[in-house]
Amino acid sequence: MNVILILIIMSLGIALFFLSGFIWSVRSGQFDDTCTPSMRMLTDDERAKTFSDSTKNKKTP
Amino acid sequence: MSDVLNIALDAGAAGTTLKMGARDASVELVSCFHCGETCADTTCSSGEKAFCCQGCLIIHDLLTENGMQHFYDLSHYPGVRGKGAARREQWAFLDEPELQQRLLDFTDGTFSRVTFHLPTIHCIACVWLLENLFRLRPGIGNSQVNFLKREATICFEPQKISLSEVVTVLASIGYEPALTLGELDRRKPVSVRKRQWVQIGVAGFAFGNIMLFSLPTYLGLDSFNGPLLHCLFGYLSLAFALPVLVYSAGDYWKSALLSMRQRALTLDVPIVLGLVALYSQSVFEIVSGRGEGYLDSLVGLIFFLLCGRAFQQKTHDRMAFDRDYKSFFPLSVTRITANTTTAGHGAHGVTRPATEETVSLSQVAVGDRILLRNGELIPADSKLLQGAALIDYSFVTGESAPVAKSGGDYLYAGGKQTGAAIEVEIVKPVSQSYLTSLWNHEAFQKNRDDNFNTLTNRYSRRFTFIVITVAVSAALFWVLAGNPMRGLKAFTSVLIVACPCALALAAPFTLGTAQRMLARIGVFLRNGLVLERMAQVNSIVFDKTGTLTAANDTGISFQGAPLGKMEEQWIYSLVRHSTHPLSARLASHFQNDFSPEKVASFRETPGCGVEGWVSGREIKIGSRGWIESAKASLPSENNGDRQNAGPTVGSGVCVAIDGAIRGTFVLANSLRADTDCLFQKLSANYQLALLSGDNDSDRQRFSSLFGNDRVLRFNQTPLDKLNFIRDAHAKGATVMMVGDGLNDAGALKQSDVGVAVVEKIGTFSPASDVILEGTQVPRLFEILRFSQTSARIVRLSFGVSAAYNLVGISIAAAGILSPLICAVLMPISSLSVVLFACGLTRWVGRHLISNDEYRMMNGAESADVDSTGALLTPFVIRHSSFSKP
């Protein structure tokens, strides 16, 4: 019986962990725009052209 | 025309292409490589690529220089038409610290972030281009686009680049930000959206866990658990359900409480009642140890409801995006291009040789000079340069007394010029959505109530009442029959299974879909409810000139002694101030040969003509009767020679100079193609009438067209037309008036459905309910039939929903259905009803848009709108009461 109690506590702990993770992701704005990223990935074919890459490239010469 | 407009008006644009093609079939039509607009000439080109204008070429070169040709691979004709070089001074005001404080999201002196609303964002290539903005100019950092909101968040280093320069870069590639104060204050809903996500998350979390706890019960493993675990599971479930009930369902509570306070029954009341009943029953069962309660059902119900709401929100956003996008109705203005470009603003009074061109509203940029004739609307906030402005702000304020303005004064968008034409300089970007909102202003809603709306409202009020009554009586019945547990079950099941979705959603979704379908073929509706009224029309009144007859540039002849150059010059100077279709044709006839002179004391009498003083001469142009009645009849030489029977229908415009009649212009009017066909179809089902301000020289022709027993009235003043419609109303007819926006404005407003026909220059009349492109007039019958079909679909949806509810509620009232099954059934029914409504409307609409045009449209939009179309699949479940459109 005690095993079940421990399992329950563990599962609840994990579930709460994921819930707090979800709430954190919402708060940090990951769900603000669910449409544009789906379009953005289609234009990713042109590789290595993100802003950070371009600044790196500029520093080398 | 910008790309946005191009796609929005795909069918319309196709129409113009065809027209142009017919005129000079020898010239092959070339589309601009950048924006897809048809190129008028081949002066702008780079290699093999053709461009419609210098602006597009500049953008193309700019992108190519920076290695961003990829832009053109992403979509067909992705660009937004360039408006020429953007001037930085125009945006200099953005560098004021106060304004920056309001605009910037964040700044620490070395790094700033700003969010702009860019109305021209429309496709995947736009997203790519704007997110690669840093490649165009050093100092700009990462940028991120929110496609649905059409917003771009841009980071930049204020030490390297000022905010005004950032905006200049944006404007130079065609994305001019919309900077209105309203725009600045509209940034709150993000927190609401976040809260909704958390609500779903909490509900989903609780749903999953409670399901796990109730699994043993479902599987019949109770004996294993023992009483301790049983009790523990029960209390844990209660603890999990509480935040769901209080927090996740919080919006339902709020809206139900609000409706109780207002003593109105909304659709949320039965839901909240059901939730309370379920929770209290569960508490009772668990605490007393009699059972497990229905917490799994309760939490599941809330979870499904919230998911449904999220999907509905998403669909709504899509529709709003699409609607915004499609609402670019065809408005054009006359732009004046001074040959010596933009030398300075000081030379107001000097008439420099300038050319006038008709451009669509979306092409008008800040700094442009435009000409506003009598009756034309001010499209954007602007500064008066020339002329005596007498502005009628009745569209905006409802105050009908015109306000006089003098040179240099600031004119607000939405006013209407009365009197001679004025020249203004645009100060703020044109906002189509503002004009659309003006169109939807309540002052122009017809007094006859929007009966469908009230019908829906009345039904839903009654629906809630009936549902609660049935639930209570079912509960009472089972309690009296000695089975209180079953009574409770029946009570909650009835409340939950009852689905008012069709009432709340069928009408807006069907009519919204239909409205979008119509916009594709050049029919623009004020709102979806207009469609509903169109379905009830039983008599149609037509105007003649410009409505049934098409204006073509050929066939203007003058009867009388030939006019001298000076006289023609005066006539041109006068007629260019008027928007009447005949004046517009005369003006465009002379336009290339003359430059306008100043006109003093210009006056336009609607339905009669125009008058004014040019170079000390009094010129009057208009109907013969009007000119003769104004002056004592003077010797006139021609009277009988105006009869030109035959295939063309002519309008006579009489010209008098200094009181003496000089002669008559005969403007050949040919009937629009297929008009006879249209009347054949219409006359079977509708009362038809023709009210024309012209003389009755065409009576013969039209009586054969309309049929002998129809009402044909000529020489009608605008007041006559208005009275005619009023009389028809008194006889109980539902009247649709088809006419132009200026002369028929009164009649358009008086009628149940006012249809304004626009040709090249449309006088925007908020009094109209429908804006119809001239080329679509012959399809009026199909359009009317489509409106009837849509109305039928709405009623059918009501029927489907009624049948579903009848069956569902009766089973639930019998106490057989478990609340969990109800919670699953309810969203499914909503979904099916909405899918049914939208799908059927789309299917019917596709038949309306003939296959050719449809293919053309798909070709133009395939890259962007089709991808959104898949998402648009209406997945909508119950409840719109607190998702504000």
Interface residues (C-beta under 8 A of the other chain):
Chain A: M1 I4 S11 L12 A15 L16 F18 L19 F22 I23 V26 R27 F31 D32 D33 T34 C35 T36 M39 R40 L42 T43 E46 K49 F51 S54
Chain B: H70 L74 I124 A125 V127 W128 E131 N132 F134 R135 G141 N142 Q144 V145 N146 F147 L148 K149 V190 R193 K194 W197 V198 G201 V202 F205 G208 N209 L212 G226 L228 L229 K314 S867 L871
